[in-house]
Amino acid sequence: MTVPPAPDNALARLWSPPLACGVAALAFFAWAVAQRLPYPHELEWMEGALADHAWRVANGLPLYCAPSPEHVPFLYAPLPFWLGGLGIALGLDGITALRLLSLGCTIATAMLVGHWVRMASGRFLPGFVASGLWLAGYGWLAWWFDLARNDTLFVFLCAIAAYTLRYGGRRAWLWAAGLATLALLAKQSALMWLPAVGVGALCLDWRLGLRFGLACVGLMGAALGALHLGSDGWSTFWLFEMPQRHGWVGDRKLGFWTEDLRPMLPLVLLALLGCAQQWRAGGTARKDALFVAAFGAGGVVTSWFSRLHIGGFDNVLMYGFAATCVLGPLAAAQLSRRLQAVGVALLLAQFVWLGERALHRAPMRTLLPSAAHAQAHEELRAFVQAQNGPVWIPGHGHVATRAGKGTGAHGQAIFDLMQLLPKQPDGMFDLAALVDRSRLQGLSPKGRAAIEALLDGTAAALRERRFAAVVIDEVGAHAFLALFAAGLVGADGALGTADDPYVRLPGRMLSEPAAIAPLLGYDVHSPYALVPR
């Protein structure tokens, strides 16, 4: 590919407005992270539960196993938990360890995006603007970049695998395949994005693409096979069988393209314009255009399919956004001098649009926790620490673990498992299957074993009063009683009688019960406690 000459002063001035926006995005991101990173409580409703998974790794407990009231595995790949467990073993708090991992990957992605654009364009300013654009997506993407989640790790590994494949030198295919395997171990969605990258590699050089594909098959097969054998098949069940049982969000089939993708439309238009120009140039430029187009299309399609999946929140849009943060600024830098002003204007419009979307999210409410939020968590922690034994809190992970009161299955993991239950005509779970196990005949052996293990294990634990307290939320976790009623009733078979093994504590547990609701995610709050009678 022909590298454009260094920009003159006029072009440098032309790029000054988006450069200033990039600096502002970096400054805001640094300010926000400084407030959020040390915050000891959940900002998003699954952060604590993911920290509990990392805690299991640090303590030598299995991630993928038969479910129990103490642990129901999430449908997430293990690499974030392995790395978080390492952080816990080194003395970090679980949530802090995972947030540091996400933050590090966000910064690494910003640097990689900028470096990629600089390498391909031969110019510094477009690269810095690309890095700034990625950070400017922080608010639009629901402040996800520093949360204790796995998405930024996945994005970084996919992006660096693609970059290595293009610029990694003689053994690029091998290093890229290793990074691609790590991406799969970060999130199964790699199986949607990376095949597109492989197609792009075939367009660059069929030998490169073939070697990359064969190495990926070998390394990924070995990694998944080791997980399968080491977990007696449970890893395959949780990572691949369970997600297939989840439904689809029908309105996102078209809504993704007309609504979700709209905030990054300037980048998409720039990417299409840049690829068209490179295609017309022919030769090596055409091959490069096909490679970056495959990388970008793979990211966007991965976002689309993830958004279609039930539970696909705004965070999944970051896959396509990261790819277009490479393609858009690169295209603007490679446009002719006559068209470059149009490209820069589109980049500036992208910054403005992302800023508007961030403001639309009411940043002070969803970005920074209130004093009441912190106080509610401290009050809950004080209650847990006062108990004489393990405490199960399905709606608020890591609280019991921090207090040395054991772990309990998280509500989201339980809900995911309940997706295996037969559905009624109105789409609701057939709760009769919890009693009549013959209704579970259509499940796989592992699926039926999982449902029965959780139901029977929970019923036994509750009847035997193994938990010193079970903390349920009035809002968001009320289904707990319906799911596990068999363990909460006494010999008379009726819930709410004097024979029940647990009784509800009177009064309010928190001074402001609704204040404990997470800033992002499922709305769960107003907890109360069941304690042994």
N, C-alpha and C positions, 0 to 999 in steps of 0.2 A: 504494500500500500504506500502511495506517495504521501510523505509527511509535509503538510503545508509549511511555508516559511514562518518565521517568528512574526507575531503581529506588530504592526507599527503603532505609533501613539494614538492614531485615530481609532484603531480597533480596540486598543486597551481602554480608551475612554468609553467606547461602545459597550464593553463588558462591565463597566464600573457599577451600574445599578444592580444587576443580579449578583455581582460580587459583594456589594454592601448588604444585600438581603441574606446572602450566605453567612456573612459575619454575624448578622443579627440572629439568625437561626442558631448558630453555634453558641452565642452568648446566652440566649434564652434556654437552650438545652442544658448548658452547664449550670445555670441558676436553678432550674427545676430539679435536676438530678441531685444537687447539693441539699435540697430540702427533702427529697423523697428517699434517697438511698439509706440514710441512717434511721429512717422511721421503723420502729421495731414490730409494727403490727401489719396485718394484711391491708394492702391497697386494693387488691382484686380478689375475688372470693375463692380462688383456687390456689393462691400463693402458698398458704400455710400447708395445704394438703400435699403440694409438690415438695415442700420442705420435709414433710414427714416421709415421703418416699426416699429422699436423699439421706435422711436420718437412718432409715433401714439399711441402706448401703454402708454407711459409716459404722453400723453396729453388726455387720455381717449377716443380716437377715435377707431372705430372698425378695426380689421385686415381683416376680411373676410366679404365682402359686395359686392354690385353691383359695377362694375368698373366705373371709372370716369377719366377725364383728370388729376385730382389731385392724384388718387391712383388706381392702378391695383394690386391686391394681387399677391404675388408670390405663387408658388405651394409648399410652405414650411410649416412645422408644427410650432406651435406657441411658444414652450418653449424658443428657443433662443431669440425671440422678447420680451417675458415677462421678461426674465432675463436682456436683454439689456435695456428695458424700465425702470427697477428698477435702473440700473446703471445711466441712464440719470436723473431719478428723484433724485438721490443722488448727482448730479452735474457733472457727467462725460460727455464728448463728446460722441456722439453716436457711432462713429467708434472705439474710444478708449474702450468704454464699451464692445463692442462685441469682440474686439481683446483680451482684458483681459480675457473674458470668454473662448475663444479658447485656449489661452495660459495656463490658469489654468487647463483646461481639458487635454491638452497635457501633462503637468507635472504630473497630477494625473494619467493619463494612464501609463506613464513611471514608476511611483511608483507602480501602481497596477500590471503591468506586472512583474516587478522585485519581488514584494512580492509573487505573485502567484507561480513563479518558485522557490523561496526560501522555501515556504510552502511545495510544492510538492516534492522537492528534498532534503530538509534539508541542503542546502549549500548556502553560501552567494555569492560566485563568479559567478555562473551561473545566479543568480538573477540580479546582477549588469550588467552583459553582456546583459541580456534580455532588461533591461532598456536602455542601450546604443544603442542597435540595433534599438529600436523604434525611438530614437532621430536621429539615423543615416539615417533614411528614410526621413528626412526633405527635403533634396534637390531632391531626386528621386520623391517625392510626390509634386513637384512643389511649395515648400516653403509654404505649406498650413497650417502648424501647428499653426501659429499665425495670420492668416487672420480672418477678421470679417465674418466668415461663420459658418455653423452649424455642420460640419462633426466631429470635435474632441469631441464635446459634445455628439453626437450620439455614437461614438465609446466608449467613457468612460462609458456611461450608459449601453450599451450592455455588455461590458466586466465585469463591476462590478455586473451586474445582474447575469451573469454566475458564477462569483467567489462566490457571496453570496449564490447561490443555492448549491454550492459544500461545502463551508466552513462556512456558516452562522449559523449553529447550529440548534436548535430545530424548530424555526419558519422561517427557511431559505426560504421556499416556499412563505411565505407571503411577507417578505422583498424583495425577488427577483422579485415577481410579481409587487410590487410597483415601483421598479427600471425599470422593463421592460415597465411599462406604461409610465414612464417618457421618456424612450428611444423612444417610439412611438410618444410622443409629441415633441420629438426633430427631428425625421425624420421617415417618413412612411416606410422606408426600414427595420425598426424593424420587420415588418410583414414577412420579408424573413429570417432574421437571428435568431430571437428568437424561432420560431418553431423547428429549429434544436437543440437549447439548450434544449428545452423541451423534445425532443427525447433522448438527452443525459441524462437528469434527469431520464427518465423512465428506462434507462439502469442501473443507479445507484440504484434506488429504485422506483418501480412502484407507490408506494404511494406518494412519493415526486413529481414525474412527474405529477401525476394526480392532486394533490392539486395545484401545480404550474400552470398547464394549466387552471384549473377552475378559479383560482384567477385572472389570466391574462384576461380571457374572461370577467369576471365581472368588473374588474377595467378599462380595456380598453374600454369596451362597455359603462360604465358610463361616462368616460372622453369624448369619441367621441360623445355620445348622448348629453352631456351638451353643447359641442361646436356647434353641429347641431342646437339644440333648441335656443341657444343664438345668433346665426347668421342667423336665418330664413333659414337654409339649405345651406347657402353659404359656410360654412367650408367644408361640404361634397363635394360640387362641386369643390372647388379649390384644396382640398387635395387628392381626390380620383377619381372624374370623369375626371378632366382635364388631369392628368398624363396618363390616358388610351388613350387619343387622340394623344399622341406623338408617333412618329414612332420609328423604331429600326434601329440600325447601323448594317447592315448585316455582314460586314467583321469582327465584333468583336465576332461573334458566335464561330469561330475557332481562330481568331487573339488574343483573350484574353488569350487562353491557350498556344499559340505558341510565343506570343510577350509580352503581358502585364504582364503575370505571371513570365516570365523568370528572371527578376531581383531578385526575391525572391526564385529562384529555390533551393539554398542550404538549406533554412529553410524548404521548402516543403519536400525535400528529408529526412532531419533530422526528421521531424514530422512523415513521413511514417515509417522510421526505428524505431523510438521510440515507436510508437503505435504497430508495429509488435512485438517488444520485450516484451512490457507489456502484449500483448495478449497471448504470449507464456507462460508468468509467471502464468496466470490463477488467479482465486480467485478475491480478491478485486482489484488487479492491472489491471485485465481485464476490470472491470467495470470503473475504472478511465480512462483507455485508450479509452473506448467507449465515455465517457463524453467529454474529451478534443478533441477527433476526431470530435465529433458532433459540438462542439464549433468552431473548426477550419474550418470544411467543411462549416458551416453556414456562416462564415465570407467571405470565398472565393467565395461561390455561390452568396452572396449578392453583392460582388464586380463585379462579372460577369454580373448579371442582370442589375446592375446600369450602367455598361460600355456599355451594349447593348442599353440602352435607349438614345435617341438623347439628347445631352447635357451632357452626362456622361464623364467628364474630368478625368485626372489622379488622382484627389483627391479621387475618389471612390475606388481606389486600397488600400487605407489605412485600409479598413475593414478587408480584408483578411490578410493584412500585420500585423495588430495588433494581430490577432489570431495566426499567425505563429510565432510572437515574443514570445509568450508563449510556443508553442509546440516545436519549434526548440531548444532553450537552455535547456528546460526541458528534451528533448530526449537526448541531448548530455550529460547532467549530470547523466542520468540514465543508460547510456551505460556501459558495462563491461570495466574494466581497459584496456583490450586489444584493444577495439574499441573506447575508449574515445578520443584518439589522432585523429581519423578520424572525430569524431564529432566536436572537437575543430577546426580542419582544415576547416571544412565546415562553421563554424561560422566566422572564419577569412576571408574566401573567400566571405562570405556575406557582411561583412564590406567593403571589397575592391570593390565589385561590386556596392554597394550603393554609395560609394565615386565616382566611375567612372561615374555613372549615374548623380550625382549632378554636376560634372564638365561638363558633356555633355550639361547641361542646360545653360551654360554661366552665372555663378552665379552673376557676377558683373552687368550684364544687367537686369536679371530678379529677382535678390535678393534685390539690393539696388537702390532706386530711384536716378535719377540724379538731379543736381541743376536746369537744364532746366525744368524737370518735376514739381518740386516744384514751380518754377516761373510761369509756365503756369497756374497752379491751382490758384495761388495768383492773377494773372491777370484776370482770369475768375471770381473769387470771387469779385474783385473790380468792375467789370462791373455789376455783379448782385446787389451788395449793392447800386450802383448808380441808380438803377431803382426805379420808383415810383409805386410799386405794385408787385404782385406775378410774379415769373419767372418759366417757365417750361423748364427743361433741361433733355430730355429723356436719354442722354448718360452719364451723370455724376451725380450720386445721392448725396444727402446731402449737396451739395453746396448751393442751394437755401435755404434749411432749416436752415443751420448755419447762413445765412445772414438775417434770419427773413422774407424771401420772399416766404413762403409757400412751398408746396411739389408738385411734378408732377410725373405722372406715368413713370416708368422706361421702357426703350426700350426692355429689356429682358422680362419683364412681359407682355408687349404688344405683343411681338413676340409669347410668350407662348399661349396667348389667340387666336392669329390668327391661331394657329394650328387647331382650330375648323372649319375654312373655308374649303369649298370643294376644292379638289385638281384637277388640270388640268392633262392631260396625261403625261406631262413632270415633274410632281411632284411639280410644283409651285402652289402658292395659286391662287384660282380663284377670282381675285379682282372684277370681275363683281358682285359677291355676295354682295359687299359693297353697290351697288346701287340697284340691283334687290334682294330684301329681300326674294323673294319666293325661292331662291336657298338655304336658310337656313332652309327650312322645315324639313330636316332630323335631325336637332339637337334636343337635349332635351330642355324642356322649360327653364331650367336654362341656358343652353348654348346659346340659341337664345337671351334670355334676357340680357346676359352678352355682347354679340357682339353688340346688338342694344344700350345698355346703354352707352357703350364706344363711339361708332360712333356718336350717337345723342348728347350725352353730350359734346363731344369734338367739334363737329360742332357748337353747340350753344355757347360754351365758346369762340371760335375763332371769330365767327360773332359778338359777343357782346364785343369783345376786353377785356376779363376779365384778360388776362395776359399782364403785362407790357412789357414782352419780351418772345419769344420762341427761345431757343438756340438749333440749329440743327448742327450736325457734317457732314461735307462733306463726310468723310469716315466713314462708319458704320451705320449711321442713315438716310441715304438719302431716305429710304422708307417712312419716315414720311409724306412727301408731297403727295405721292400716297394714303396713307391710309386716310389722313384727308383733302384731297383737297376740300371736300364739305364745310368745314368751312373757307377755305382760299380764296375762289373765291367771287367776288362781285356779284351784281345783273345781270351783263352781262353773268355770268356763265363761264367765261374764267379766267384761272390762269395766273397771271403776267400782269394784266392790271391795269389801274389807279383806278379802282373801288374796288380793293381787300382791305380787312380790315387790312392786315399786309403788310409791305414792308421790304425788306432786307436792313440792314445797309451796306453801302459800306466799302471797306477796310478790313484789317485783324483785327480780335479781339485779337489775341495773337501774340507776337513777334516771337515765334516758334510754329506754329499751330500743328505740328505733335508731339510736346514734351508732350502733355497732354495725349497721349495714355497710357492706363494702362500697368503695367509691366506684368500682367497675364490676360488671358481671351480674350474676344472679342476685336479686334483692332478697336477702335473708336477714331477719332481725327479730328482736323482742324475745330473747331466750327465757326459758324456765327450766327447772330441774326436776327430774325424777330421782328419788333416792330410795334405797331399800327400806321396806316397811319395818 
